[in-house]
Structures are given as structure tokens and as C-alpha cells.
């Protein structure tokens, strides 16, 4: 089946490529370029994504088909196939037909090609059309089968069937309720998301403000430390002016602290500082005697 289908498409593409120059009327185009483009399009291969095969199912009601024996059932399906073959613009070109008796209701499956051997183009859109055309084609099919002597009835048309209309109305109401419920859930979810986004923005703003305040406090603390250090230096200077001995004591304390913080020999450092301090004391005593 698939091999025959590929072979059919190959034949159609070959015929399209052999179309003569006058297949497209030169007078219909304003320029040579547009004419050549149209001619090349007419000679181009069929699109690979085009629908070239469809399947149709002929399934009568169980009450109708089961009243006949097997030979009459086959005759019925054969007549149905004749109706389809007589109108290729509606049903396509039949490639295969199979009658299934292995299920509850006998039915026929028809495989048709949508490629016209006359125009060498797809007929899919023309065959199906819209819902109105498909409903009209079903009516025409039943009338054609009835003309062959079979007392079949057209299935209920949904457009004019009040039961269907009531069912459709109920279904639409249920769908409307479902949509409203869904919309409400979506609205609540969006509300929660927006609230969470606002909380997140507030938290981020608070964090940034806290960081700025912390940086400001650190800056002020550093300035305060500098002021304290300057004040201490000033106090030491004044103290040294009033009492030179305090400077010696401070140097001795510095030496002891330095030796305790660093693993050096405190005795060597203290002796060195001691002699320097002793010189300062002698110098101070000489100045005092002179005064």
C-alpha cells in the first residue's frame, strides 16, 4: 500500500515536471520574471507535508446492517463504494477498501488518495471544506445509497437536532463553570504571587537600607577612633610638657607591652629602653639645676 502510494506520487511529480511552457499563459503576467516563477511553481514537486491519503469509514447502525445476511451486507458496502467512486471530487480516488466483520457492527474502511490525476494537485481542502459542506456531503451520500434501493436513514443533524442543542447548551454551561473556576484559581494564584513579590521587594529594600546604615556606622566609628587617638596623643603631649617623667614611664610600659605581645627577649628591650630613659632623666635633672 505504501509502495503504491509512493509510486503514484512519483508519477504525478514526473507529469508536473513535464508541463509545457504554455501551461501557464504568458498574457496573464506583467513580466517575464513573474511568468517564469509561475511556470516553475507549476512544475515543482508536490509538497512533502501535504495530505495525500485519507481514511473514511462507512458504518451503518446495528439495527440496519444486522437484519441482512453476509452476502447482502457485502452488497450494501459494495454499493456504498460505488457511490464514493462516482464522486472523486468529494471522496477522492479509492486506493483500497476493507470490510470488517470481526467487530460488533460490520463497517467498511476506505483509503483514498487526495491527489487529482487531472490537475496533478492536492484536493484535500476542496474535499473537506467546512462543517457545513461535510454535513451536506453526508446527506448526499445517504440519498445516493437510498437511490440504489437501500432504506437507510440520515443520522441526526446536529444543527437541527433539539436534543443535541440541549446537550450542547449544557456542555457549554459546564465549560463556562469550569472556566470560571479556573479563572478564579488563576486570579488567586496571581494574587499570591504578587503579594509574595511585594514582600520580597520590601525585604530587599530593608536589607539595602540596613547595609547602608551599617556602612555609615562603620564610617562614624572609624572617625570616632581617629578623634580618640588624636585626643590621646594631645593628652600625652600635654602630660609630657607638665611632667617629663610620664613620657619615660609610657615608654617603659610600651616596651613591656611590646615584649609581651611579641615573643622577644623582654630583658634586652627593657635594658635598651632603660638606658635611653636614664639619659633623658639626667638631661632633665641638668635643666632643673640650671633653673
N, C-alpha and C positions, 0 to 999 in steps of 0.2 A: 504494500500500500504506500509506504513512504517512498519507495523507489520509483513507483509510478508517478507519484506527486512531483518528485524532483525532475523526472524526465519531462513531465508536462510543462513545468516552469522553464526548463531549458529550451524546449521547443518554442514557447512563447517569446522568450528573450531573443532567440535567433531570428524569429519573424520580425520583432521590433527593430533589430539592428539592420534589417534588410529593407526597411521602409524607404521608398524613393524620395527624391528631392521635392517632388510636387505633392507629397503627403501633407505638407504644410503650405498653404497658399502664401506666396510672396506678397501679394497685394494687401494682405491683412496686416502687414508690419511696415512701420515707417522707415526702418533702416535695415541694412544688410546684417548688422550685428544682432539685432533682436530676432530677425528671421532665422539666422544660424543657431541662436540659442534655443528657440522653439523647436527647431528640427532636431538638435542634439537631445533635447529633453524627450522628444517622441521616440527617439532611437535608444534611449537609455534603458538599462535593465530594470526589471521590477524591483521595488524596494524590498529588502530582505526582512524588514519588520512588518510588512503588510500581512493582513489576514487573508490567506488564500484558501483555507479549508474551514468549513463549519460542520457541526453535527446537529441534526434535527431529530426529534423523537415524535412518532405518531402513536399515541396511547389513548384508545377509546375507554369508556367506562367499563367496569367489570360486568355490569348487568347486560350491556350491549354485546360485548365480544364473547362472553361465555355462553350465550344462547346458541352459538354456532359450533359445528364440529370443526376438526382441524383443517380439512380441505376448504371449508367456507371461510375460515379465519385467514388462511393463506390468500384466498381470492380477494378478500377485503383489503388486505395490506397491498396486494398487487395493484388493485385499482387506485389505492391511495398514492402509490409510487407513480402510476401513470399520470395522475393529476399534477404531481410535482414536476415530472419530466416535461410536461406540456407548457410549463411556465418557468423557464430558466431565469428570467429576469427577477423573479420573486424567490425561487428556491435554489438557484444555482445549477451547476452541471453535476449530475449524480456520478459519484465515483464508486460507491458501494452501498449496499442496503442489507441489513441483517434483521431477521425476525426472531425475537427472544420468547421462547415458551417456558423457560426454566424459572420464571418468577410468577408471582401471584396473578398478575394481569399481563396477558400477551401484549407485546408492543414491538414497534419497528424502529430501528435506529438507522438513519440515513446520513451518509457522509457525502458532502457536496463541495465542489470547487467554486470559488467566487471569481475566478478569472474567466473573462469572456474571450472565446476564441475568435470572435468577430472584431471586437475593439482592442483586444490584447491588453486590457486594463482590468483592475480590480472592480468588482461590482458590490463590494461589501456594504458601503453606505447606502447605495441605491436599493439593495435587497432589504435591509433592515429599516431604514428610515427612522421614524419616531414611534412612540407608543400608539398613536392613532393609526398609523399605517399598519403596524403589526396586528392590531385588533381587526382592522379591515381585511387583512390577508387571511386571518383565521376564519372569518366569516365566508370569504370567497372559497376557501379550501373546503369547508363543510358543504357549501352549496354545490361545488363541483362533485364531491363524493355522493351527495344525495342524487345528483343527476345520473349517476351510474346505478341507481336503484337501491342504495343503502339508506335505511331510515335512521340516520344518525342525527343528533341534535347538537346545536352550537352550545358550548359551555356558557355559563352565565357571564355576561359582560360586566365587568366591574363598574364601569361608568354609570350604567343604568340599574344596577342591582341595589335595591334598598338595604338588603342585609349586609352587603359589602360596605355600603356607605355608612351604616351604623357602626360596623366593625372598625372602619377607618376612622370615624369620629372618636370612638372610644380609645383607639390606639393613639390618636393624636393627643387626646386629653391626658392619657397616661404618660406619653412622651413629654408633654408640657409640664406635668407634675415632676417628672424625673429631672427635666431641665431646670425647673425652679429649685428643686432640692440641690442639684449640682451647683447651680449658680450661688445659692446661699452658702454652701460649703466652701466654694471658691472665694466668696466675699469674706467669710470668717477667716479663712487661711491667709488671705491678703492682709486682713486687719491685724492678725497676729504677727505677720512678717513685718508690717510697717511699724508696729509697736516695738518689736524687737530691734528694728533698725534705729528707731529713735533712742531707745535705751543704750544701744551701742554707741551712737553718736555722743550722747551725754557722757557716757563713761570715758570715751576718748577725749572729750573736751576737758573733763575733770582731771584726767591723767596729765594732759598737756599743761593745764594750769598749775597742777601740783609740781610738775617738773620745773616750770618757770619759777615758782615760788622757792623751791629748794635751791635752784641755782642762785637766786637772789640772796637767800640766807647765807649760802656759802661765800658769796662775794662780800657780804657785810661782815661775816665772821673773819674773813681774811683781812679786811680793812681794820677791824677792831684789834686783831692780833698785831698789826703793824703799829697802831696807835699805842697799844700796851707796851710793845717793845721800845718805841721811841720814848715813852714816858719813863720806863725803867732806866733807859740809858741816861735820860736827863737827871733822874733822881741820883743815879750813881755818880754822875759828873758833879752835881751839887755837893753830894756827900764827900767826894774826894777833895773838893775845894775847902770844905769846912774841916774835915778830918782826914788827912792823907793816910793815916793808919788803916782806914777802912778799905782803901784800894789794895793794900798789901794783904789784908785778910781775905778779900774777894779773890785775889789771885791764888792764895793758898787753897781756898775752897774749890776753885776751878781746877787746880792741879789734882786735888784729891778725887773730885768727881770724874775727871778725865781718866785718871788711872783706874778707877773702879769700873768704868764703862768699857774700857779697853784693856785687854789682857797684857798690859805692860808692867814693868817693874816700878811700883809707886815710889820706892825709895830713891831711885835715880832721878825721877822727875821732881820729887819734893826737894831734894838737895839742891838741884839746879835753881828751882824757883826760890828756895830759901836764901841762897847767896845773892840772887838778884834783889830779893826783898831787903836783905840786910844792907846792901849798898844804898837802896832807896831810903832806908831808915837813917843811916849815917848822914846822908845828904840832907835829910830833913832836920836832923839834930844840929848840923852846922849852921843851917839857915836860921834855926831858932836861937842859937847863941849870938849870932850876929845881930839879931833884932833885939 
